[in-house]
Amino acid sequence: MNILAFTGSRADYYLQRPLFIAIQQNPSLNLSLIVSCGIIAEIDRSTLDSIHGEGFHICAELSLPSESIDHLSTISHLLNRLPVIISDCNPDLCIVYADRYESFAFALSCFHSNRILLHVESGDLTYGGTYDDSLRHAISHISHLYSTSTLASCDVLLSFGISSWRIHHSGLLSYDNLASMQLPPPVDVLANLNLDICRPLVLATMHPIPRDKDLTRDETNEFFKALKQISNIASVIITAPNHDSGREVIVQGVQHLIDSPNVRYVESLGAANYYSLMSYSTIAPVIVAGNSSSIIKEAPFFNAHSLNVGCRQAGRVKSSTQVDVPAESKVIYKEIRRLIEIPCLESDNPYHKPGSVDDLVEFIDSIMKDKSRDVILANNIFSEL
């Protein structure tokens, strides 16, 4: 079976990576990847180098023209290029992940190329001013099979009228990867960044809110004010924002922080280093803070403190240890100070399901054998009423 998947950002690649590895290791499955957008735009090429290092077959690396400065122009560019690539790859199954706008372009191209499409991490809800919620559900409505990270997401898909046989609760796929990764010692990562290993650690990421650049600026400024203040007593590592509209506002805001002696700005730590620093929670307080989905998903896996700032992740299913705060510097600073003083605890985590990747590969294999292509491609609501 030929499978084609798409990845356009650092975050979605590392979340999909364990699935890609499992497919690649299955002798009956052949995986090809299309790599584009933020991954190609990285200055240090760290994510692209990681993909090459895994030995994945890349059928296309799609860079964007300089005039692709917003979501619509990016989608338009990809829609002009992707159908030919999909046709050349001739996949039996296509895999699209989550809710990115570039992933929507891939999903739409697959749909109009009459290809079976599996939507991974479908059914989640996000109300935070991004395009995520609308794009995720739009992708679901042009997909045929579904993998969800939580049981609540299954209920969302069922409410759309999607038949239950098309839906599979997998759990968060990246957890299988996290459990098996060989991580460098966190003290070594901190030492390489010239940071004090005896201090509490704040891992910070702020992404844009594409629908509102002013809100992005306001929330970022408040967050960075709190980080500058907390850097007097903690080490702060800031990773780069994604390539959504409004990214430049956040990058500009970082410039006011990088002169602080206990603050480091890194475009990408790489998955192993990033997760290693989260695992430092067994030794010292670690607070994963900002508005990235890693606060919702990865931090609970490592029992690090989760501090969700502002509105971007509103509506997400969350772990029992996650703390939500408004984007107000005094509140953020106060909450980080409080978290520094308490141990990191194991959480009730709704995203965790053991063996999720193998479970999903088995679902893919069985559904593609048990159902004909015509049945899977049939309108997945009205033809089954």
PyMOL commands that set and color helices and strands:
alter all, ss='L'
color gray80, all
select helices_A, chain A and resi 10-25+38-41+46-53+71-89+101-112+132-141+151-159+164-166+174-180+186-192+213-230+247-254+271-282+293-296+298-301+329-340+356-370+373-377+382-384
alter helices_A, ss='H'
color red, helices_A
select strands_A, chain A and resi 2-7+30-36+57-62+93-97+117-120+145-148+167-169+201-205+235-239+263-266+286-290+305-309+322-325
alter strands_A, ss='S'
color yellow, strands_A
deselect
rebuild
show_as cartoon
